[in-house]
Amino acid sequence: MTDEPVAPTPANDPGFAEQVGVQATRKLAARRNPAQGVWLGMGMMGMIGWSVTVPTLLGAALGVWLDKHHPGKHAWTLALLVAGLTVGCWTAWRWIANEEKAMRDDRQADDA
């Protein structure tokens, strides 16, 4: 007999069975909720759209009101529209970051 190293195969790799088990569990969970991915994506698009649109429109409306009732040298409409857009984009970014973190934590919990 020779003392050559044995190449890792599924038969002699203890971590392989765990990896297969995790992947099988994930696949079974996905099969139980097949439409969740589509509806989750549609919901996220809607949430992102509204979280940007509402502050932008509110900023523009407040700017128009201020320009109408308190005219001055500077126009408030454009400034508050941009401010609303900035707030909306920041809100959408934070929401996406939190959702991504929750999905990553769930995936790590499934792997453990």
Phi and psi in degrees as a GROMACS rama.xvg file:
@    title "Ramachandran Plot"
@    xaxis  label "Phi"
@    yaxis  label "Psi"
@TYPE xy
-105.562  158.339  THR-2
-98.4793  40.5833  ASP-3
-75.5915  144.506  GLU-4
-67.2781  144.29  PRO-5
-89.5858  128.994  VAL-6
-67.2976  138.576  ALA-7
-66.17  131.384  PRO-8
-129.928  164.359  THR-9
-56.0375  -29.6929  PRO-10
-69.861  -32.8873  ALA-11
-113.825  16.4259  ASN-12
-110.086  107.946  ASP-13
-66.8524  -27.3788  PRO-14
-76.0019  -18.7893  GLY-15
-64.2251  -43.2435  PHE-16
-62.6451  -38.822  ALA-17
-65.2273  -42.6457  GLU-18
-62.0692  -42.8771  GLN-19
-64.1306  -41.1309  VAL-20
-62.6244  -43.005  GLY-21
-64.5407  -44.2653  VAL-22
-65.872  -38.6079  GLN-23
-65.9372  -41.3478  ALA-24
-62.5874  -43.7991  THR-25
-63.6238  -41.3101  ARG-26
-66.434  -40.4638  LYS-27
-65.8458  -39.314  LEU-28
-64.1728  -38.8694  ALA-29
-66.9003  -35.7092  ALA-30
-70.0581  -31.4875  ARG-31
-67.378  -31.5639  ARG-32
-124.891  70.7022  ASN-33
-68.2435  -33.7494  PRO-34
-85.3323  -9.28942  ALA-35
-59.7072  -38.7331  GLN-36
-63.4613  -43.4884  GLY-37
-67.5584  -49.1053  VAL-38
-68.3262  -34.4934  TRP-39
-64.3075  -42.2567  LEU-40
-64.1298  -42.4059  GLY-41
-64.5302  -41.1343  MET-42
-63.995  -40.2358  GLY-43
-65.1336  -41.237  MET-44
-62.6399  -41.6271  MET-45
-65.11  -43.7616  GLY-46
-62.7289  -43.0463  MET-47
-64.8864  -43.9382  ILE-48
-60.9214  -47.9047  GLY-49
-69.1357  -34.707  TRP-50
-69.8437  -19.2795  SER-51
-93.2763  -40.2829  VAL-52
-68.0385  -47.138  THR-53
-61.2325  -51.789  VAL-54
-63.345  -33.3409  PRO-55
-64.5486  -47.6635  THR-56
-67.1591  -38.0307  LEU-57
-63.8615  -40.8709  LEU-58
-64.0203  -42.5462  GLY-59
-65.2059  -42.9683  ALA-60
-64.1223  -43.0787  ALA-61
-63.5658  -39.1058  LEU-62
-63.8976  -42.2519  GLY-63
-62.925  -44.004  VAL-64
-61.1109  -45.2382  TRP-65
-63.9698  -41.4556  LEU-66
-64.2746  -34.1015  ASP-67
-76.5536  -42.3639  LYS-68
-91.6993  -23.4665  HIS-69
-135.788  69.9744  HIS-70
-64.0968  144.805  PRO-71
-152.773  -168.385  GLY-72
-71.9259  -31.1895  LYS-73
-108.844  144.367  HIS-74
-85.505  129.505  ALA-75
-83.9233  -24.3636  TRP-76
-58.4326  -52.0477  THR-77
-66.1722  -41.652  LEU-78
-62.7651  -44.951  ALA-79
-75.6435  -27.327  LEU-80
-63.7559  -45.913  LEU-81
-65.8891  -39.4437  VAL-82
-63.1032  -43.3529  ALA-83
-63.742  -40.1755  GLY-84
-63.3564  -41.3513  LEU-85
-63.3308  -46.2158  THR-86
-62.6055  -42.628  VAL-87
-63.095  -44.2385  GLY-88
-64.9371  -39.6896  CYS-89
-64.0791  -43.2611  TRP-90
-61.8425  -45.3805  THR-91
-62.7361  -42.0644  ALA-92
-62.2597  -44.1597  TRP-93
-63.8656  -40.4102  ARG-94
-64.557  -44.5504  TRP-95
-63.7638  -41.6147  ILE-96
-62.8961  -40.8157  ALA-97
-67.0345  -41.0299  ASN-98
-64.7526  -41.801  GLU-99
-64.4442  -40.1058  GLU-100
-64.7821  -41.7677  LYS-101
-64.0458  -40.5845  ALA-102
-66.6692  -39.0413  MET-103
-65.6235  -40.9  ARG-104
-64.6293  -40.327  ASP-105
-62.7239  -41.6428  ASP-106
-65.1952  -40.1571  ARG-107
-68.241  -35.7538  GLN-108
-66.3402  -38.0461  ALA-109
-67.6188  -35.2538  ASP-110
-72.9433  -27.4934  ASP-111
